[in-house]
Amino acid sequence: MNTNLNPNRTMSKQIILCCLFIISSLSISAQQSITMKDGKQYKATPVWNFICDAYALTGTAQVQIAKTEKGGLLKLGVQVTNNALYIGGTVYIYLEDNSFITCTDKGIREQQDNMTFAYYTFSPAEIGKLRKSPIKDLRFFVKGKQSTFSSQTGNFTATNRESYFELYDKTIKNIFKTNEEVSNLYK
């Protein structure tokens, strides 16, 4: 009976364990978050790039939801040509179950890297709605002084679609599963 361990097999096991440890560490550190101006961080969903056909500059709007102590936070952003343009006013979120959420403007905004972001708060009841049904559309308003070569101002609709093109297989939905991501955030 041979009691000697195979050094190659032992080394292989150590390499596999090391790789598993690194992968699990990376997945934990890759958790999304939103950092506010005051430095406060909130756990958040991944950023969803909703299609925004009418917004000619980029054709997309960034949408992200964070978990707060009192409910939730919506981070909505679009690329702009100058810092005088911003997202403001009421945002309407339409859900797949034909309900909607109205978000009133609290004046919480920031500009970074040619992007303007606006933040809107959710009550616990509104988070409950977001957990049950995926977001279908968001209606928002870009405000500011428009010039000849600036990006657009006005009302825009961001649609929950992953790409401009429809998929051949109609059983696969071309949408972000926002309700699942929000539910995972609030576990």
Buried (B, 14 or more C-beta within 10 A) or exposed (E): EEEEEEEEEEEEEEEEEEEEEEEEEEEEEEEBEBEBEEEEEBEBBBBBBBBBEEBEBBBBBBBBBBBBEEBBBBBBBBBBBBEBBBBBBEBBBBBBEEEEBEBEBEEBBBBEEBEBBBBBBBEEEBBEBBBBBBBBBBBBBBBBEBEEEBBBBEEBBBBBBBEEEEEEEEEEEBBBBBBEBBBEBBE
